[in-house]
Amino acid sequence: MAQHQTELGALRKAGYDPSPWYDDPYYPDDLQAAQRLVDYWFQTECQQIPQG
């Protein structure tokens, strides 16, 4: 559950705000745009730990 809240928090920071009534007219486009932004942040701002 904690991971879900963290992921949802990142998507909200990226501009995705899910409707509690499930009536988002731009879904899934707005969710996908926010996910691309989160993915970009992860790739550019999070350090990758080398394996080995």
N, C-alpha and C positions, 0 to 999 in steps of 0.2 A: 504494500500500500504506500509506503514511503517513496518508493521509486516512482510510482504513478504520480504522486503529488509533486515530486521534483520535476518530472517531465512536463506536467501540466503547467507548473510555474514557469518553466523555460518557454513554453509555447505562448503563454500569456505575455511574458516580457517581449516576445517577438511580435506581438500584436494580435494574437488569436485569442478571442474571448468567446468561449462556447456559450450558446444560449441554453438556459435551463429548461426552455420549452422545446428544444430541438427544432427550431424553425429558422435556422440560419440560411438565408437565401443564397449565400455564397459558398456554402459547404459543398464539396470538399476543397474548393480552390483556395480559400483563405487558410485552411489547415495546412495544405501542402506548401503554400508560400511561407508560412511561419516555420514549418519543419525544415524547409531549405535554409532559412536564416539561422535556425538553431544548429543545423549541420555545419554551416559555414563558420559560426562562432566556435564550435567544437574543434574543427579542423585548424583554425587560425589562432585560437587563444588557449587551447588546452594543450599542455605538453604531452607528447606521446612518449611513453616509457618504453625504451628499447628492451626487447626480449633477449635473455641470455645472460 
